[in-house]
Amino acid sequence: MENNKLLKKKIIYRSKHRGTKEMDLLLGDFVYKFIDTFSEKELTELSNLLNTEDETIYNWYFNRSSKVKFPVNRVTEKLKKFKIY
């Protein structure tokens, strides 16, 4: 339980302090909306995703490169469908 709290805090911080404003907005809003719905496994998957460079996530999210591949899981599926309004 305590580990989950710490992991969530790290995820929240990392999602909002990316280095590019676009990723701060996209990932920060995504994490804020869904973090409490993810299981421990999904939190780990999300944490791993956040260790990926901004440019790689950007290219994958906006379909800018067919070379960028991400694992298909609940987290990446939700992120791919997520839109900022």
N, C-alpha and C positions, 0 to 999 in steps of 0.2 A: 504493500500500500504506500509506504513512504517512498519507495523507489519510483512508483508511478507518479507521485506528486513532483518529485525532482525531475523526472524525465519530461513531464508536461511543461514545467518551468523552462527547461532548456529548449524544448521545441518552440514554445511561444517566443522566447527571446530570439532564437535563431531564425524564425520565420519573419520577424519584423526588422531584423538588422542584417540584411543580405549583402548590401553593397550597391545594389541598383534599386532605384525607386519603384520600377515596374514589379520586380520580384518581391519587394517589401509589401507592396499593396496586394498583389495576388496571393502570395503565400501567407501573409499576415491575416488577411481577411478569411482565407480558407481555414487556417488553423483555428482562428477565433470561433468560426461557425461550427466546426466539426470535432474539435479536440475531445470533447466530453462524450462523443459517441463511439470513439475508437477503443478497441480492446488493447490489451498489453502488446500483443503481437503486432497489431496495426500501428500502435505508437512507435514501436521499434522500426517498422517499415517506413513510417513518416520521418523518423529521425534519420534513417539512412538516406532517404530522398533529399533531406535538407543538407546533407553533406555533399551533394552534387553541385557543381558550379552553376551560377546563374545562367550563363549563356547556354549551357546544355539543357537546363529546364525550360528556358525560354524557347529554344528551337524545337523541343519536343512538344510543348504546350501549344505553340502556334503553328505546328506542322511545317517548320522551316527547313527541316532536313530529314531525309528518309534514313539517314545513318544513325540517328539517335533512337535508341531503344531503351525502354524502361520495363521493369517487370510488371506484369498485369496482376493487380491485386485490388482490393477494395479501396485503398487509399489513392492509387493512381487513377483508377476509374472515376472516383469522386472528383479528384482534382481536374481531370480532363473535361468533365462536364461543368465544372464550377465557372461561373461568370461573375465579374464585378459589375455592380450596377450603380 
